[in-house]
Amino acid sequence: MGRQKNEGNLEHASEHAHDSTVAPAQAQASSPAQASAQHPHAMNHAIVGSEPPHPPLPQGKGSADLSPRPHHPDTAHAQETTATAPLAVDDIPNSPRNHRISIVLTVSLLCVMAIFILSGTWYWWNNYRRFSVSINNESMQVTGKQSLDSILKNHNYFGTKPGALKSLTGKTLKANGGEAIVIKLNSHRISPSQFDSTHLHSNDIVTVSTGSDETEGHTVEKKTIPYSATMKLGGAVQFVAQQGEDGKQEYWVGKDSGETVPKKVIAQPKTLQIDSINPRPPADKKVIALTFDDGPSQYSTPILQILKSKGVKATFMDIGNQSTQMSQIEQQMLADGNQVVSHSYSHPDLTTLNRDALRKELTSGFNALKTASNSTTRMLRAPYGSFNKETWMNSSDIVSSNILWTIDTQDWKQPGENAIKNEVMNNAYSGAIVLMHDGGGNRTQDIHVLPDIIDSLKSQGYQFVTMNELISMDGRFPDWVKNNVVAPKPDAQ
């Protein structure tokens, strides 16, 4: 009973205390609470200026404070402001959520520290750690921060240097203008542009060697190789056995030095071959050829009449400018079955003329015969018989053959009729070529002695032929000589 009574008194006292404190607080709530809602900061200032609350009364273990507390406006206000004040750090409850945050922060800090330490270690390892490499079979210490370029420069490229730039003939144009220094890293070549960006690693093997010499650039040109000529002497009929033809050779021209150096031969030159032989008729033939130089002239007609009356043919070596002036005589020569051959246009020594003058002289002589008698020929008797190797080289595409003689009557000296006849008869043979004149001076002796010469030769069994006929009897002459045309080019022969 006593315990229940005490509990009833305690409950009654608590309700009374509650009623006594709540009523004044509610009465004041309208003013401060509304102010707090409208002006929160003002509420804070009010709290700061209020009196601190009374400390709680000590209570015994298991006892309750049943005494009524006096109502005081300041006390109620202090209690209200105390309930709304912020908590200090020490007052934050040690909840599980706060514990997790602490763990996360700690781990994050440790990770940052680990990353920093690892980064520093990595940077040092890759940049400042010294390690061994082999350069030209010698071990040396380097760091990862050093580039290959700095290593090379610091060691003066290990005594190596770039190659030299050489001319086409081997002269040094630029001491360091050749191949760059050759660098191989683990057997792989490194170009000079990679020197600065290349960094070595432990146990790398580097070889450094001098660059090779290089030859300057060049352009390629093709030049003519002039053909040469050979000339065989001794025969009365000179002719082109093979036409000459220039060759072609490749030349290199240095871009820096300008040197010109011959290289491979693209086409070998073909040698102009001039042969000469004495006509050799078949054994069953006994023939002789009479030839007359320096016409036509006033002496040509009487000689033509003698030949025609004797039924004999001859070959006339005529001068071009005279042929055009006496075209009727030219035409009569051909009409009677004789042959007409060029003796040049104006009778110069052909070996004294340059190439252009020579070709003009020869061409004009052939054209004059064509104009005077419509005769086309490439057979020539050079004035004075003078036609050397150089002359042939300058005219082999114009002239087919040059006709000399085997019997010279020297009638141009006017030695007398008997002397002229004796020269012929004492030297006659089958295939002989007799030199006489129908112009160039007084040819009365020739006119007087010619019938006797013809009769004497006939009595010995000779037949009279033209030069074309005599050459055609000898199979040693090429077809172009027999046909009285120029020799073809080498590829067409």
Sequence and secondary structure as in RCSB ss.txt:
>XXXX:A:sequence
MGRQKNEGNLEHASEHAHDSTVAPAQAQASSPAQASAQHPHAMNHAIVGSEPPHPPLPQGKGSADLSPRPHHPDT
AHAQETTATAPLAVDDIPNSPRNHRISIVLTVSLLCVMAIFILSGTWYWWNNYRRFSVSINNESMQVTGKQSLDS
ILKNHNYFGTKPGALKSLTGKTLKANGGEAIVIKLNSHRISPSQFDSTHLHSNDIVTVSTGSDETEGHTVEKKTI
PYSATMKLGGAVQFVAQQGEDGKQEYWVGKDSGETVPKKVIAQPKTLQIDSINPRPPADKKVIALTFDDGPSQYS
TPILQILKSKGVKATFMDIGNQSTQMSQIEQQMLADGNQVVSHSYSHPDLTTLNRDALRKELTSGFNALKTASNS
TTRMLRAPYGSFNKETWMNSSDIVSSNILWTIDTQDWKQPGENAIKNEVMNNAYSGAIVLMHDGGGNRTQDIHVL
PDIIDSLKSQGYQFVTMNELISMDGRFPDWVKNNVVAPKPDAQ
>XXXX:A:secstr
 HHHHHHHHHHHHHHHHHHHHHHHHHHHHHHHHHHHHH HHHHHHHHHHS          TT    S     HHH
HHHHHHHHHS   GGGS   HHHHHHHHHHHHHHHHHHHHHHHHHHHHHHHHT EEEEEETTEEEEEETTSBHHH
HHHHTGGGG     EE TTS EEETT SS  EEEETTEEE GGGTTT B  TT EEEEE    EE  EEEEEEEE
   EEE  S SEEEEEE  B EEEEEEEETTT  EEEEEEEE  B EEEEEE     TT  EEEEEEEEE STTH
HHHHHHHHHHT   EEEE HHHHHHTHHHHHHHHHTT EEEE  SS   GGGS HHHHHHHHHHHHHHHHHHH  
   EE  GGG   HHHHHTTTTT SEEE  SEE  GGG   HHHHHHHHHHH  TTEEEEEESSSS  HHHHHHH
HHHHHHHHHTT EE  HHHHHHT TTS HHHHTT     GGG 
